[in-house]
Amino acid sequence: MNLQLINKTFKVYTHLFIVIISLAFLLIIFNFYNSYKKNEVLYFEKVLKNTYLNKTLETFVENLTPRYQIINYKVNEGDSLEKILNNLEIPNKEKKIVLKNIVNNKKINKIFENEIISFQIDKKEPIKVIEIDFAISKTTNIIFKRDYLKDKFAVTKVEKNLRKDFEYKESVIKNSLYSSAIKEKIPPSLVVEFARIYGFQVDFQRDIWKNDMFQIIYENFFNDDNEVIETGNIIYANLILQGKEYPLYFFKSDQINDHFDERGQSIKKTLMKTPINGARLSSSFGKRKHPILGFTKMHTGTDFAAPMGTPIMASGDGVVTKASWCGGGGNCVKIKHNSVYSTVYAHLSKFGRGIKKGTRVKQGQTIGYVGSTGMSTGPHLHYEVIENGRKVNSQKLKLPSGKTLQGKQRKEFEIIKIKTNVLKSELIDRTS
């Protein structure tokens, strides 16, 4: 009787016994795992404190970052070698070594605006400049290469075996300057440069009419096989708008490398009239019905409709004070040009390479690309000009002109102008 009761009781509580045994087993496993985990953590901490491992990791991380950096610097008006070095992130001691070795070298005692100087920098401490390449012309480079042991630079003059010739092209503008120039097989980079130098005085959307004309003379450089390796400067440019000519001449002299009109006046002004090429003026400055909000408000800028991704240029030299999200303006860039003028570029699809707060930009440099970010109904550039803190109409703004050549420089320019006009006549005869 007692045995039957025991069996009956066992059957009733079998599930309970199984649960109790399972819980005990899990508790043992859990304690074992915690002990194992604790030992693993202690071991890992010990490994991390290993001096050899830390040095190995440091070396690996260092190797992930390129040791050598190449900086191509385009000389601005008024730049000196000392001023350029101050823009590079190198120690003051290194700047003094470079200046001592180079500044008195007669081969580069003058640097010119728009000249390219290439610096190769060893970023391993202590940071050193190991090579400086002065492209003094399309065919000649002066290279200073560092001797690590003596902190001196060996000088080499490199002559490229290229032959220079001049190309003359002219065309009637049917649709746009760009399309007409491309049909004449003018390299796209030169078309952009042509538009840039005229961008200070010509609105390419409104000032150019069908059947206007352009003329251009530019440098070509050929190798021994008579192949064009690269193009050079635009020697002469002329836009003929509604029968009126606007010729420009290339002039290079002491610290000058620019285009001037017939009177010897630089075409550069404080700000470009339009900071984008091939765009259509889609909304003017002034009151308008907002396309998204639906009510009338002041439109404090000028809108230029253009295809997505069209490059946007800085309308003047200056410092980027903002390159980020601007709410309804989407991605925007703000540039402070001087104590009077600032400009804003809104609705960008993306920013130009290296464009961020604090970046110094040059007139005509690409700062971003057309987009439709923020409160926008389609791809376009919203462009604002701020004068003494007040937003003004960029299209009606009268800006001061650039420098005018005088004295010796003016005489040299007049000679260059005569030679260029003679060259133009010869090239026209050659092509006819």
C-alpha positions as CSV (number, residue, x, y, z in Angstrom):
1,M,0.0,0.0,0.0
2,N,2.8,2.4,0.9
3,L,4.7,1.4,-2.2
4,Q,1.7,2.2,-4.4
5,L,1.3,5.6,-2.7
6,I,4.9,6.4,-3.3
7,N,4.7,5.4,-7.0
8,K,1.5,7.5,-7.3
9,T,3.2,10.5,-5.6
10,F,6.3,10.2,-7.8
11,K,4.2,10.2,-11.0
12,V,2.3,13.3,-9.8
13,Y,5.5,15.2,-9.1
14,T,7.7,13.9,-11.9
15,H,7.5,17.2,-13.9
16,L,8.3,19.2,-10.8
17,F,11.4,17.0,-10.2
18,I,12.5,17.5,-13.8
19,V,12.1,21.3,-13.6
20,I,14.1,21.4,-10.3
21,I,16.9,19.2,-11.8
22,S,17.0,21.4,-15.0
23,L,17.2,24.6,-13.0
24,A,20.1,23.2,-10.9
25,F,21.9,22.2,-14.1
26,L,21.4,25.6,-15.7
27,L,22.7,27.3,-12.5
28,I,25.9,25.2,-12.6
29,I,26.4,26.1,-16.3
30,F,25.7,29.8,-15.7
31,N,28.3,29.9,-12.8
32,F,30.8,28.1,-15.0
33,Y,30.3,30.6,-17.9
34,N,30.6,33.6,-15.6
35,S,33.9,32.3,-14.3
36,Y,35.1,31.6,-17.8
37,K,34.1,35.0,-19.0
38,K,35.8,36.7,-16.1
39,N,39.0,34.9,-16.8
40,E,38.8,35.8,-20.5
41,V,38.3,39.5,-19.7
42,L,41.3,39.5,-17.4
43,Y,43.3,37.8,-20.1
44,F,42.2,40.3,-22.7
45,E,43.1,43.2,-20.5
46,K,46.5,41.7,-19.9
47,V,47.0,41.4,-23.7
48,L,46.0,45.0,-24.3
49,K,48.6,46.1,-21.8
50,N,51.3,44.3,-23.7
51,T,53.8,46.9,-24.7
52,Y,54.9,45.0,-27.9
53,L,51.3,44.7,-29.1
54,N,50.6,48.4,-28.5
55,K,53.6,49.4,-30.5
56,T,52.6,47.1,-33.3
57,L,49.0,48.6,-33.3
58,E,50.5,52.1,-33.4
59,T,52.7,51.3,-36.3
60,F,49.7,49.7,-38.1
61,V,47.5,52.8,-37.6
62,E,50.3,55.1,-38.8
63,N,50.6,53.1,-42.0
64,L,46.9,53.5,-42.7
65,T,47.5,57.2,-43.0
66,P,49.5,58.2,-46.1
67,R,53.0,59.3,-45.0
68,Y,53.5,61.7,-48.0
69,Q,51.2,64.5,-49.0
70,I,51.2,66.5,-52.2
71,I,49.8,70.0,-52.2
72,N,49.3,71.8,-55.5
73,Y,49.1,75.5,-54.7
74,K,47.8,78.0,-57.2
75,V,49.5,81.4,-56.7
76,N,47.1,84.3,-55.9
77,E,47.8,88.0,-56.6
78,G,50.2,89.4,-54.0
79,D,51.4,86.0,-52.8
80,S,55.0,85.6,-51.7
81,L,56.8,82.3,-51.0
82,E,56.7,83.2,-47.2
83,K,52.9,83.8,-47.4
84,I,52.4,80.5,-49.2
85,L,54.4,78.6,-46.7
86,N,52.3,80.1,-43.9
87,N,49.3,78.5,-45.5
88,L,50.9,75.0,-45.2
89,E,50.7,73.0,-42.0
90,I,54.4,72.7,-41.4
91,P,56.5,73.8,-38.4
92,N,58.0,77.3,-38.3
93,K,61.5,75.8,-38.2
94,E,60.8,74.0,-41.4
95,K,59.5,77.2,-43.1
96,K,62.8,78.9,-42.2
97,I,64.8,76.1,-43.7
98,V,62.8,76.2,-47.0
99,L,63.0,80.0,-47.3
100,K,66.8,80.0,-46.6
101,N,67.4,77.5,-49.4
102,I,65.0,78.9,-52.0
103,V,64.1,82.5,-51.6
104,N,67.4,83.8,-53.0
105,N,67.5,81.4,-56.0
106,K,67.5,83.6,-59.1
107,K,65.6,81.0,-61.1
108,I,62.5,81.6,-59.1
109,N,63.0,85.0,-57.6
110,K,59.6,86.0,-59.0
111,I,56.4,84.0,-58.7
112,F,53.4,84.8,-60.9
113,E,49.7,84.8,-60.3
114,N,48.1,81.5,-61.4
115,E,51.4,79.7,-61.3
116,I,51.3,76.2,-59.8
117,I,53.7,75.3,-57.0
118,S,53.7,71.6,-55.9
119,F,54.8,70.7,-52.4
120,Q,55.6,67.1,-51.4
121,I,55.5,66.8,-47.6
122,D,56.7,64.0,-45.4
123,K,54.1,63.9,-42.5
124,K,56.2,61.7,-40.3
125,E,57.5,63.7,-37.3
126,P,59.3,65.9,-37.6
127,I,57.3,67.1,-40.6
128,K,59.5,68.1,-43.6
129,V,59.1,69.5,-47.1
130,I,61.0,67.0,-49.3
131,E,60.3,68.5,-52.7
132,I,59.1,71.7,-54.3
133,D,58.2,71.8,-58.0
134,F,57.8,75.2,-59.6
135,A,56.0,75.0,-63.0
136,I,57.4,78.2,-64.3
137,S,56.0,77.5,-67.8
138,K,54.3,74.7,-69.7
139,T,57.6,73.4,-70.9
140,T,59.9,74.1,-67.9
141,N,59.9,73.1,-64.2
142,I,62.3,74.0,-61.5
143,I,62.5,71.3,-58.8
144,F,64.0,71.6,-55.4
145,K,64.8,68.2,-53.8
146,R,65.7,67.8,-50.2
147,D,69.0,66.3,-48.9
148,Y,67.8,64.8,-45.6
149,L,71.3,64.7,-44.1
150,K,72.1,68.4,-44.7
151,D,68.7,70.1,-44.7
152,K,69.5,71.5,-48.1
153,F,67.8,71.4,-51.4
154,A,69.3,70.4,-54.8
155,V,68.0,72.4,-57.7
156,T,67.1,70.8,-61.0
157,K,65.7,72.4,-64.2
158,V,63.5,70.1,-66.1
159,E,62.8,70.9,-69.8
160,K,59.9,69.1,-71.4
161,N,60.5,68.3,-75.0
162,L,57.3,70.0,-76.2
163,R,56.7,72.3,-79.1
164,K,54.4,75.2,-78.6
165,D,52.0,76.5,-81.3
166,F,48.9,78.7,-81.3
167,E,45.4,77.7,-82.3
168,Y,42.7,80.1,-83.5
169,K,39.0,79.3,-83.4
170,E,35.9,81.4,-84.0
171,S,32.2,80.4,-84.2
172,V,28.7,81.8,-84.3
173,I,26.8,81.0,-81.1
174,K,23.5,79.1,-81.9
175,N,22.4,77.5,-78.7
176,S,25.1,78.2,-76.1
177,L,28.7,79.2,-75.9
178,Y,29.7,75.8,-74.6
179,S,27.9,73.7,-77.3
180,S,29.3,76.0,-80.0
181,A,32.8,75.8,-78.7
182,I,32.7,72.0,-78.4
183,K,31.6,71.7,-82.0
184,E,34.8,73.6,-82.9
185,K,36.7,70.9,-81.0
186,I,37.9,73.4,-78.3
187,P,38.9,71.4,-75.2
188,P,36.2,71.6,-72.5
189,S,38.7,73.0,-69.9
190,L,39.4,76.0,-72.1
191,V,35.7,76.6,-72.6
192,V,35.2,76.7,-68.9
193,E,38.2,79.1,-68.6
194,F,36.9,81.3,-71.4
195,A,33.5,81.5,-69.5
196,R,35.3,82.2,-66.2
197,I,37.3,85.2,-67.4
198,Y,34.2,86.7,-69.0
199,G,32.1,85.8,-65.9
200,F,33.0,89.1,-64.3
201,Q,31.3,91.2,-66.9
202,V,28.9,89.0,-68.9
203,D,25.7,87.2,-67.8
204,F,25.8,84.2,-70.0
205,Q,22.1,83.6,-69.6
206,R,20.9,87.1,-70.6
207,D,23.7,88.9,-72.4
208,I,24.4,86.3,-75.1
209,W,21.9,86.2,-78.0
210,K,21.6,83.8,-80.9
211,N,24.1,84.6,-83.7
212,D,26.5,86.3,-81.4
213,M,30.1,85.3,-81.9
214,F,33.3,84.3,-80.1
215,Q,37.0,84.2,-81.0
216,I,39.8,82.5,-79.2
217,I,43.6,82.0,-79.5
218,Y,45.1,79.5,-77.2
219,E,48.4,77.6,-76.7
220,N,48.9,74.0,-77.8
221,F,51.8,71.9,-76.8
222,F,52.9,69.0,-79.1
223,N,55.3,66.1,-78.6
224,D,57.7,64.7,-81.2
225,D,54.9,62.7,-82.8
226,N,53.0,66.0,-83.4
227,E,50.3,65.0,-80.9
228,V,48.7,67.6,-78.6
229,I,49.8,66.7,-75.1
230,E,48.3,69.7,-73.3
231,T,46.8,73.1,-73.8
232,G,48.2,76.3,-72.3
233,N,46.9,79.9,-71.8
234,I,44.2,81.6,-73.6
235,I,46.2,84.3,-75.4
236,Y,43.3,86.2,-76.8
237,A,39.5,86.1,-76.3
238,N,36.8,88.1,-77.9
239,L,33.0,88.0,-77.4
240,I,31.0,89.9,-80.1
241,L,27.6,90.6,-78.5
242,Q,25.0,92.3,-80.6
243,G,27.8,93.6,-82.9
244,K,29.9,95.0,-80.0
245,E,33.3,93.5,-79.4
246,Y,34.8,92.7,-76.0
247,P,38.4,91.7,-76.7
248,L,40.7,90.5,-73.9
249,Y,44.5,90.0,-74.0
250,F,46.7,87.8,-71.9
251,F,49.5,89.7,-70.1
252,K,52.2,88.2,-67.9
253,S,54.7,90.5,-66.2
254,D,56.2,90.9,-62.7
255,Q,53.7,89.1,-60.4
256,I,50.9,89.5,-63.0
257,N,49.3,86.7,-64.9
258,D,45.9,87.9,-66.1
259,H,43.6,89.1,-68.9
260,F,43.1,92.7,-69.7
261,D,40.8,94.7,-72.0
262,E,42.1,97.1,-74.7
263,R,42.6,99.9,-72.1
264,G,44.8,97.7,-70.0
265,Q,42.1,97.2,-67.3
266,S,41.8,93.9,-65.6
267,I,38.5,92.1,-66.1
268,K,38.5,90.9,-62.5
269,K,36.0,92.6,-60.2
270,T,35.1,92.1,-56.6
271,L,32.4,89.6,-57.4
272,M,31.4,87.7,-60.6
273,K,28.1,88.7,-62.1
274,T,26.9,85.0,-62.2
275,P,28.6,82.2,-60.3
276,I,27.3,79.5,-62.7
277,N,27.6,78.8,-66.4
278,G,24.8,77.7,-68.7
279,A,22.0,78.4,-66.2
280,R,18.6,80.1,-66.8
281,L,17.5,82.9,-64.5
282,S,14.3,81.4,-63.0
283,S,13.4,83.8,-60.3
284,S,14.6,87.4,-59.7
285,F,15.2,89.3,-56.5
286,G,12.1,90.8,-55.0
287,K,8.6,89.9,-53.8
288,R,7.0,86.7,-55.2
289,K,4.6,83.9,-54.3
290,H,6.6,81.2,-52.7
291,P,6.4,78.0,-54.8
292,I,6.1,75.8,-51.7
293,L,4.7,77.9,-48.9
294,G,2.0,79.4,-51.2
295,F,2.1,83.0,-49.8
296,T,3.8,86.1,-51.0
297,K,7.2,86.9,-49.4
298,M,10.4,88.7,-50.2
299,H,12.8,86.6,-52.4
300,T,16.2,87.8,-51.1
301,G,18.3,86.2,-53.8
302,T,18.4,85.2,-57.5
303,D,17.6,81.7,-58.7
304,F,19.4,80.1,-61.6
305,A,17.8,76.9,-62.9
306,A,20.4,74.4,-64.2
307,P,20.8,70.6,-64.5
308,M,21.6,68.6,-61.4
309,G,25.3,68.5,-60.7
310,T,26.2,71.7,-62.6
311,P,29.4,73.2,-61.0
312,I,28.9,76.4,-58.9
313,M,31.8,78.8,-58.6
314,A,32.9,81.2,-55.8
315,S,32.0,84.6,-57.2
316,G,35.0,86.1,-55.5
317,D,38.1,85.4,-53.3
318,G,37.2,84.9,-49.7
319,V,36.8,82.5,-46.7
320,V,34.1,79.9,-46.3
321,T,32.1,80.8,-43.1
322,K,29.5,78.1,-43.5
323,A,29.3,74.8,-45.5
324,S,26.5,72.8,-44.0
325,W,22.7,72.3,-43.8
326,C,20.8,75.6,-43.8
327,G,17.2,74.4,-43.2
328,G,15.0,75.5,-46.1
329,G,18.1,76.4,-48.1
330,G,19.3,72.8,-47.9
331,N,23.0,72.3,-48.3
332,C,24.5,75.8,-48.5
333,V,27.8,77.6,-48.6
334,K,28.4,81.1,-47.3
335,I,31.6,83.0,-48.2
336,K,32.9,86.2,-46.7
337,H,34.8,88.1,-49.4
338,N,35.9,91.3,-47.5
339,S,34.5,93.7,-44.9
340,V,31.7,94.7,-47.2
341,Y,30.5,91.6,-49.2
342,S,29.4,88.1,-48.5
343,T,27.6,85.6,-50.7
344,V,25.4,82.6,-50.2
345,Y,24.8,79.6,-52.4
346,A,21.9,77.3,-51.5
347,H,20.1,74.0,-52.4
348,L,23.4,72.3,-53.4
349,S,23.4,68.6,-54.1
350,K,26.9,68.4,-52.6
351,F,29.9,70.5,-51.7
352,G,33.1,70.9,-53.7
353,R,36.2,69.0,-52.7
354,G,37.7,70.5,-49.5
355,I,35.0,73.0,-49.0
356,K,34.3,73.5,-45.3
357,K,34.2,76.2,-42.7
358,G,37.5,78.1,-42.7
359,T,38.6,77.1,-46.2
360,R,40.0,80.0,-48.3
361,V,38.6,80.0,-51.8
362,K,39.6,81.7,-55.1
363,Q,37.4,83.5,-57.5
364,G,36.0,80.9,-60.0
365,Q,36.8,77.9,-57.8
366,T,34.1,75.2,-57.7
367,I,32.5,75.2,-54.3
368,G,29.5,72.9,-54.9
369,Y,27.1,71.5,-57.4
370,V,23.5,72.3,-58.3
371,G,20.9,70.3,-56.4
372,S,17.4,70.5,-55.0
373,T,17.9,70.1,-51.3
374,G,15.8,71.9,-48.7
375,M,12.6,73.7,-49.7
376,S,13.0,73.4,-53.5
377,T,10.8,72.4,-56.4
378,G,13.6,71.4,-58.7
379,P,17.4,71.7,-59.3
380,H,18.6,75.3,-59.1
381,L,21.0,77.6,-57.4
382,H,19.7,80.2,-55.0
383,Y,22.4,82.9,-55.0
384,E,22.5,85.8,-52.5
385,V,24.8,88.9,-52.2
386,I,25.1,90.5,-48.8
387,E,26.4,94.1,-48.8
388,N,27.2,95.5,-45.3
389,G,24.8,93.0,-43.7
390,R,22.0,93.8,-46.1
391,K,20.8,91.4,-48.9
392,V,20.9,93.1,-52.3
393,N,20.0,92.4,-55.9
394,S,23.1,90.7,-57.3
395,Q,22.1,91.5,-60.9
396,K,21.9,95.2,-60.3
397,L,25.0,95.5,-58.2
398,K,27.7,97.8,-59.5
399,L,31.0,96.5,-58.5
400,P,34.4,98.3,-58.6
401,S,36.7,97.3,-61.4
402,G,40.1,95.6,-61.0
403,K,43.5,97.1,-61.5
404,T,44.5,99.2,-64.5
405,L,48.1,98.8,-65.9
406,Q,50.2,101.9,-65.6
407,G,53.7,103.1,-66.3
408,K,56.2,100.4,-67.5
409,Q,53.6,97.6,-67.3
410,R,51.2,99.6,-69.6
411,K,53.9,100.0,-72.2
412,E,54.8,96.3,-72.1
413,F,51.1,95.5,-72.4
414,E,50.7,97.7,-75.5
415,I,53.5,95.8,-77.2
416,I,51.9,92.5,-76.3
417,K,48.5,93.7,-77.6
418,I,50.1,94.6,-81.0
419,K,51.9,91.3,-81.2
420,T,48.7,89.4,-80.4
421,N,46.7,91.3,-83.0
422,V,49.4,90.5,-85.6
423,L,49.4,86.8,-84.5
424,K,45.6,86.8,-84.9
425,S,45.8,88.0,-88.5
426,E,48.5,85.4,-89.3
427,L,46.4,82.6,-87.8
428,I,43.3,83.7,-89.7
429,D,45.3,83.7,-93.0
430,R,46.6,80.3,-92.1
431,T,43.2,78.8,-91.6
432,S,41.5,80.5,-94.6
